[in-house]
Every structure is written in structure tokens, then in C-alpha cells.
Amino acid sequence: MAVLSEEQRMLRDAAESWARERAPVTAFRRLRDAGAPLGYDPALYREIAEMGWAGILVPEAYGGCDFGHPSMGLVLEALGRTLTASPLVSTAVAGVSAFALGGTDAQRGRWLPALAAGEAVAALAVDEGARHAPAMTALAAVRTGAGWRLDGIKRPVLHGMAADLLVVAARTGGRPGDADGITLFLVGAGADGVSRAPLQEIERRGAALVRFDGVAVGDDAVLGAPGEGGVLLDRVLDRARAAVAAELLGSSTQAFQTTLDYLKTRVQFGQIIGRFQALQHRAAVLYGELELARSAVEAALAALDEEGPDTPALVSLAKALAGDTARRVAAEMIQLHGGIGMTDEHDAGFYLKRARVGDMSYGNAAFHRERYAVLNGY
């Protein structure tokens, strides 16, 4: 729906062409069958970085192109269509945003060029339980003479097994549930006291359980002001949420298109099944929901560039709609394909798993419906 500039159209076309040729769903299937521990192919991610996509949100002074969130959304939507596995959201969106919004000049100079070039992978270490709840942060950061000591557990950390850098939400004041008292720290994944264990999920994304056992960091590891990281964390998370929503939009759009093609070719009872009115109605409903989700996602991405007061609400609206839509389209894809849709040989199951995992990432639809209501005073 958005009116794209010539540069954005070229970016979209390049991303769609690359995804079809270099990262089709068959590549994702091979990755799954190989049991890749990182959850993605590092060689493919290097290609993504070489094309400049990891630097879309990075300022030019640090090796990026500063092309804005709507442009990043175009790339993620294209990659979502073929279920391309990469740490682009955790690194080039969440990681980059942490530095852009709360980093010092020294921190930006150290990390942003590496993130833009694909030479480092970053991951947000926020959640500590089964559900997304940033305010429930309990991992403790205690002041020491030399800096800070971190103790606690984070799980799941998306792409935590591949991360070189962890952006860790820790509690330096208050109690779990308090909005205040959260501080963001930069912790090297190889630091003394950091240990990682892989988590098995329905879709491999290199998720990890990360333990912090007496991890020592200096004051130069603090992002923003100590005890005031809650607001910064929410802004970083909103960028990741909108990015996942764009990825979900791509996967659900492709799932719908694949299903529509099947309805136009499958013959049963002597007729193409797409001629049955009941199936036409179901397809029409899915199309309407996809268009509604697209409108919300594009509005959220544009709002992130504009930084208006309604940005958090628009992001939650987009994430909720994208999650609901992706789950419904994927479920209908399986049902409308009939028996073959239930088999592992068909791609429908991959789209259902992506919908489930994407919906749960950085807050599911229920979380964001409630957040949207609260932000609008209900």
C-alpha cells in the first residue's frame, strides 16, 4: 500500500530476487534437516551483509546507509516469504537500535561498523520466563568497586547461540514488575561467567538459555543511564517487534499465495476446487486480513522513523495483527491443502511454525492487544 521511492522499489526487487534464488524454502528445509546449531547459514548471512541490508538502520558515519525502518521492512518481508533464516532482526534491528538510541560515541564506534558489515551478531537478552515480560526482569546487577556484577538467567535469547554481543536487561533497583530500576548492559558472549545452552523450539532460531554467574563489566558497558533503561528497552523492543511483524507479513503473504495457486489448480469432484463458493469466501477473508495487517505494519514502520507519540501503540497494533493473521493464514494453508498439507514433504508446516514462533517473539498478539489498550487509556 505504501508509496515507494525508486530506491525502495529497487531494494524490494533485489531482496525478493535474492531470496528466491539464494534462500528458497528448500534451503530452509536443508538447514532444518542438518540440525544447524546456530539456526541459520553464516555464509548466507554474509551475503545479506555484503548487499548492505545489515546496515540499513546504521548511520553513514558508522558504515551504514541510514535508509529507514520502512526500507528494512521491505527486506524482511521479502526474506519472510521464503522463510529465510538469519539474525537480521536481532542484530541489524534490535542490536543496532540499542546503540543508536542509547549508545555513547565510543560504543557506537566499536560496534556499529561490525554489525553493519555482518562481522558480529548481537542478541537481546530480555526475557526470563515462558512469556514476554520485560518489566519482570530479575537478573541482578550489583555495583562493585570496578563496575558491575551480573547474576541470573535469560531465556529464550533469540540467536543467543550465535551472538558475539548480548544486550542484557538487568535490575539495578526496585523489584521484578517495577518499570524503574532496569539497566541495559553490553556483555560479550565469551566473557567469564557467561554460559549458553541451546533451547529446542518448534522452529530452530539458535535460541539459548544464557547464564550469568558473577559476570564483571565496567561502567563503559552501560547503555544509557543506570536504572533508567526501561524506556530505552521498550524503544529497542518496539523496533524489533515491528521488524518481526514485517517478516510475518511476508511469510503469511506467501502462504496465502501458495494456497490460492493450489485452489486454482486442484481438481476434485470433477471441478477446480477454487470454484466452490465456500472456499472463495475463505480466501476472501484471508485476503482482507492480510491487507489490514499490511496497513498496520507499514504504519508502524513509518512511525518509527517519525518518532511520534503514537509509535508504541502503532507497533503493538501491527505486531498483534501480524501475529493473528500469520497464524490464521498458516492454519488455513494446511486445511485447504487437505491431506498433503499435513505432511512434512509439504512446506505448509514450515509456515505454521514460523507463524507460531514469530507471534511469540517479543510479545505475542495477546500481549500487544493488552499493551495497545493500556496505551490508549482503556
MOQUIPE-V819207 format. One record per residue. RES is the residue in one letter. PHI is phi in whole degrees, 0 to 359 (* if undefined). PSI is psi in degrees with one decimal (NA if undefined). Layout:
res=RES phi=PHI psi=PSI
res=RES phi=PHI psi=PSI
This chain:
res=M phi=* psi=-32.4
res=A phi=295 psi=148.3
res=V phi=275 psi=114.8
res=L phi=265 psi=146.3
res=S phi=284 psi=168.9
res=E phi=299 psi=-38.9
res=E phi=294 psi=-37.7
res=Q phi=291 psi=-37.7
res=R phi=297 psi=-40.8
res=M phi=295 psi=-40.4
res=L phi=296 psi=-46.2
res=R phi=300 psi=-47.2
res=D phi=296 psi=-39.3
res=A phi=294 psi=-41.5
res=A phi=293 psi=-42.6
res=E phi=295 psi=-41.3
res=S phi=294 psi=-44.0
res=W phi=297 psi=-43.5
res=A phi=298 psi=-41.4
res=R phi=295 psi=-41.0
res=E phi=274 psi=-39.0
res=R phi=255 psi=-22.9
res=A phi=221 psi=54.7
res=P phi=290 psi=173.7
res=V phi=298 psi=-28.2
res=T phi=297 psi=-33.9
res=A phi=292 psi=-38.9
res=F phi=296 psi=-38.2
res=R phi=297 psi=-43.7
res=R phi=298 psi=-39.1
res=L phi=297 psi=-43.2
res=R phi=297 psi=-46.3
res=D phi=295 psi=-31.2
res=A phi=281 psi=-12.6
res=G phi=64 psi=41.5
res=A phi=305 psi=119.4
res=P phi=294 psi=-28.0
res=L phi=275 psi=-15.9
res=G phi=86 psi=3.0
res=Y phi=201 psi=170.2
res=D phi=263 psi=110.6
res=P phi=304 psi=-32.8
res=A phi=295 psi=-40.2
res=L phi=293 psi=-37.6
res=Y phi=293 psi=-33.5
res=R phi=297 psi=-37.5
res=E phi=296 psi=-42.4
res=I phi=302 psi=-44.5
res=A phi=292 psi=-38.9
res=E phi=298 psi=-29.9
res=M phi=279 psi=-1.0
res=G phi=90 psi=2.4
res=W phi=288 psi=-27.9
res=A phi=287 psi=-13.8
res=G phi=253 psi=13.7
res=I phi=299 psi=-35.5
res=L phi=262 psi=1.0
res=V phi=271 psi=133.0
res=P phi=302 psi=151.4
res=E phi=300 psi=-32.3
res=A phi=297 psi=-19.3
res=Y phi=247 psi=20.0
res=G phi=96 psi=7.1
res=G phi=255 psi=-166.1
res=C phi=237 psi=-6.3
res=D phi=49 psi=56.4
res=F phi=265 psi=-3.2
res=G phi=92 psi=160.3
res=H phi=293 psi=-38.4
res=P phi=301 psi=-35.7
res=S phi=291 psi=-41.4
res=M phi=298 psi=-37.2
res=G phi=299 psi=-36.5
res=L phi=297 psi=-42.0
res=V phi=294 psi=-46.3
res=L phi=294 psi=-35.0
res=E phi=296 psi=-42.3
res=A phi=296 psi=-42.2
res=L phi=290 psi=-31.8
res=G phi=294 psi=-29.7
res=R phi=300 psi=-38.2
res=T phi=256 psi=12.0
res=L phi=59 psi=32.8
res=T phi=302 psi=126.7
res=A phi=268 psi=123.8
res=S phi=197 psi=158.7
res=P phi=271 psi=29.7
res=L phi=298 psi=-41.7
res=V phi=292 psi=-48.5
res=S phi=293 psi=-33.2
res=T phi=266 psi=-59.3
res=A phi=278 psi=-11.2
res=V phi=249 psi=-65.6
res=A phi=294 psi=-49.9
res=G phi=297 psi=-48.3
res=V phi=299 psi=-41.3
res=S phi=295 psi=-35.7
res=A phi=301 psi=-42.6
res=F phi=285 psi=-41.1
res=A phi=297 psi=-35.4
res=L phi=267 psi=-29.0
res=G phi=225 psi=0.8
res=G phi=276 psi=155.1
res=T phi=277 psi=170.3
res=D phi=300 psi=-39.1
res=A phi=294 psi=-42.6
res=Q phi=295 psi=-42.8
res=R phi=296 psi=-44.1
res=G phi=296 psi=-31.4
res=R phi=285 psi=-40.5
res=W phi=250 psi=-35.2
res=L phi=299 psi=-43.9
res=P phi=300 psi=-37.7
res=A phi=291 psi=-39.6
res=L phi=293 psi=-41.1
res=A phi=294 psi=-34.1
res=A phi=274 psi=-3.1
res=G phi=75 psi=16.6
res=E phi=274 psi=-11.3
res=A phi=218 psi=149.6
res=V phi=244 psi=132.2
res=A phi=245 psi=155.4
res=A phi=214 psi=143.1
res=L phi=276 psi=125.6
res=A phi=251 psi=92.9
res=V phi=240 psi=-57.9
res=D phi=284 psi=152.4
res=E phi=230 psi=2.4
res=G phi=216 psi=-163.2
res=A phi=289 psi=-24.1
res=R phi=237 psi=153.2
res=H phi=291 psi=117.1
res=A phi=205 psi=77.7
res=P phi=304 psi=-36.9
res=A phi=293 psi=-18.4
res=M phi=275 psi=12.7
res=T phi=308 psi=126.7
res=A phi=239 psi=-18.8
res=L phi=308 psi=126.1
res=A phi=266 psi=137.0
res=A phi=239 psi=114.1
res=V phi=250 psi=135.8
res=R phi=294 psi=133.3
res=T phi=234 psi=174.6
res=G phi=296 psi=-32.3
res=A phi=265 psi=-5.4
res=G phi=155 psi=-110.9
res=W phi=220 psi=152.1
res=R phi=239 psi=127.0
res=L phi=252 psi=132.2
res=D phi=220 psi=128.9
res=G phi=152 psi=-169.4
res=I phi=229 psi=143.1
res=K phi=236 psi=133.8
res=R phi=195 psi=141.1
res=P phi=278 psi=146.4
res=V phi=253 psi=106.2
res=L phi=298 psi=129.7
res=H phi=59 psi=26.2
res=G phi=294 psi=-27.2
res=M phi=288 psi=-24.0
res=A phi=261 psi=-12.5
res=A phi=294 psi=137.0
res=D phi=268 psi=-26.8
res=L phi=227 psi=134.6
res=L phi=247 psi=129.3
res=V phi=263 psi=106.7
res=V phi=254 psi=127.5
res=A phi=271 psi=121.6
res=A phi=229 psi=158.4
res=R phi=260 psi=118.1
res=T phi=251 psi=0.7
res=G phi=190 psi=161.9
res=G phi=71 psi=-164.4
res=R phi=233 psi=160.4
res=P phi=308 psi=129.0
res=G phi=110 psi=-22.8
res=D phi=283 psi=138.9
res=A phi=287 psi=-32.4
res=D phi=271 psi=163.3
res=G phi=93 psi=8.0
res=I phi=261 psi=136.9
res=T phi=231 psi=141.3
res=L phi=262 psi=132.8
res=F phi=237 psi=148.1
res=L phi=262 psi=120.0
res=V phi=231 psi=125.7
res=G phi=293 psi=135.5
res=A phi=296 psi=-20.6
res=G phi=262 psi=11.1
res=A phi=293 psi=152.5
res=D phi=300 psi=131.9
res=G phi=95 psi=-7.9
res=V phi=263 psi=127.2
res=S phi=227 psi=149.2
res=R phi=230 psi=142.8
res=A phi=227 psi=135.4
res=P phi=290 psi=145.7
res=L phi=251 psi=135.1
res=Q phi=273 psi=122.2
res=E phi=235 psi=167.8
res=I phi=294 psi=-22.4
res=E phi=227 psi=121.8
res=R phi=293 psi=123.1
res=R phi=227 psi=26.2
res=G phi=61 psi=29.2
res=A phi=293 psi=147.7
res=A phi=223 psi=153.7
res=L phi=263 psi=120.7
res=V phi=246 psi=125.6
res=R phi=256 psi=139.0
res=F phi=241 psi=111.5
res=D phi=240 psi=92.1
res=G phi=65 psi=39.1
res=V phi=285 psi=123.1
res=A phi=261 psi=128.7
res=V phi=225 psi=156.1
res=G phi=268 psi=178.2
res=D phi=295 psi=-24.5
res=D phi=288 psi=-5.3
res=A phi=269 psi=-4.7
res=V phi=278 psi=130.9
res=L phi=264 psi=123.6
res=G phi=75 psi=-154.4
res=A phi=262 psi=138.2
res=P phi=303 psi=134.4
res=G phi=82 psi=-6.4
res=E phi=240 psi=25.1
res=G phi=277 psi=-7.1
res=G phi=299 psi=-44.7
res=V phi=293 psi=-43.9
res=L phi=299 psi=-44.5
res=L phi=300 psi=-42.2
res=D phi=296 psi=-38.1
res=R phi=292 psi=-39.9
res=V phi=295 psi=-45.2
res=L phi=298 psi=-37.6
res=D phi=299 psi=-36.2
res=R phi=292 psi=-39.0
res=A phi=292 psi=-38.3
res=R phi=297 psi=-44.9
res=A phi=294 psi=-35.7
res=A phi=295 psi=-44.0
res=V phi=296 psi=-37.0
res=A phi=298 psi=-39.2
res=A phi=294 psi=-39.8
res=E phi=296 psi=-42.5
res=L phi=296 psi=-36.9
res=L phi=299 psi=-41.1
res=G phi=294 psi=-45.4
res=S phi=293 psi=-39.0
res=S phi=288 psi=-33.0
res=T phi=296 psi=-43.3
res=Q phi=291 psi=-39.1
res=A phi=299 psi=-40.3
res=F phi=293 psi=-44.0
res=Q phi=296 psi=-40.5
res=T phi=297 psi=-41.4
res=T phi=293 psi=-41.2
res=L phi=297 psi=-41.7
res=D phi=299 psi=-38.3
res=Y phi=294 psi=-42.3
res=L phi=297 psi=-26.2
res=K phi=274 psi=-10.2
res=T phi=237 psi=-25.4
res=R phi=287 psi=127.3
res=V phi=253 psi=130.3
res=Q phi=211 psi=143.5
res=F phi=55 psi=30.8
res=G phi=79 psi=8.1
res=Q phi=224 psi=155.6
res=I phi=292 psi=127.5
res=I phi=293 psi=-19.3
res=G phi=293 psi=-10.0
res=R phi=276 psi=-12.5
res=F phi=286 psi=127.5
res=Q phi=299 psi=-36.9
res=A phi=299 psi=-39.3
res=L phi=286 psi=-33.0
res=Q phi=298 psi=-40.8
res=H phi=297 psi=-42.2
res=R phi=295 psi=-39.6
res=A phi=294 psi=-38.3
res=A phi=295 psi=-39.3
res=V phi=297 psi=-44.8
res=L phi=298 psi=-40.6
res=Y phi=298 psi=-43.5
res=G phi=298 psi=-41.4
res=E phi=292 psi=-35.9
res=L phi=295 psi=-41.3
res=E phi=294 psi=-37.6
res=L phi=294 psi=-43.5
res=A phi=296 psi=-41.1
res=R phi=299 psi=-44.0
res=S phi=301 psi=-44.1
res=A phi=293 psi=-42.4
res=V phi=295 psi=-44.8
res=E phi=296 psi=-37.4
res=A phi=294 psi=-39.9
res=A phi=294 psi=-43.8
res=L phi=296 psi=-40.9
res=A phi=294 psi=-38.9
res=A phi=296 psi=-33.2
res=L phi=296 psi=-35.3
res=D phi=288 psi=-37.0
res=E phi=280 psi=-24.5
res=E phi=55 psi=46.7
res=G phi=279 psi=169.0
res=P phi=293 psi=-21.2
res=D phi=268 psi=7.2
res=T phi=302 psi=-48.9
res=P phi=302 psi=-41.3
res=A phi=294 psi=-40.9
res=L phi=294 psi=-36.2
res=V phi=294 psi=-45.1
res=S phi=295 psi=-37.5
res=L phi=299 psi=-44.9
res=A phi=295 psi=-43.8
res=K phi=294 psi=-40.2
res=A phi=295 psi=-47.2
res=L phi=293 psi=-41.2
res=A phi=295 psi=-39.8
res=G phi=294 psi=-48.0
res=D phi=299 psi=-45.0
res=T phi=294 psi=-44.4
res=A phi=298 psi=-41.6
res=R phi=293 psi=-39.8
res=R phi=290 psi=-44.3
res=V phi=297 psi=-41.7
res=A phi=295 psi=-39.7
res=A phi=294 psi=-41.7
res=E phi=293 psi=-33.2
res=M phi=301 psi=-44.7
res=I phi=295 psi=-47.0
res=Q phi=293 psi=-42.7
res=L phi=287 psi=-19.8
res=H phi=277 psi=-7.6
res=G phi=70 psi=-144.7
res=G phi=302 psi=-39.5
res=I phi=294 psi=-28.5
res=G phi=294 psi=-18.9
res=M phi=272 psi=-6.5
res=T phi=268 psi=155.9
res=D phi=288 psi=-21.8
res=E phi=293 psi=-24.5
res=H phi=269 psi=155.2
res=D phi=278 psi=-7.4
res=A phi=303 psi=-40.0
res=G phi=297 psi=-33.9
res=F phi=296 psi=-40.3
res=Y phi=291 psi=-34.5
res=L phi=294 psi=-43.3
res=K phi=295 psi=-41.8
res=R phi=298 psi=-40.3
res=A phi=298 psi=-43.4
res=R phi=295 psi=-48.4
res=V phi=291 psi=-42.0
res=G phi=297 psi=-39.7
res=D phi=298 psi=-40.3
res=M phi=283 psi=-19.0
res=S phi=288 psi=124.9
res=Y phi=59 psi=34.0
res=G phi=104 psi=121.8
res=N phi=278 psi=-176.7
res=A phi=299 psi=-38.7
res=A phi=296 psi=-42.7
res=F phi=302 psi=-44.9
res=H phi=281 psi=-25.7
res=R phi=294 psi=-42.8
res=E phi=294 psi=-43.1
res=R phi=298 psi=-41.5
res=Y phi=299 psi=-42.5
res=A phi=296 psi=-44.6
res=V phi=296 psi=-44.2
res=L phi=296 psi=-25.8
res=N phi=262 psi=12.6
res=G phi=82 psi=18.8
res=Y phi=266 psi=NA
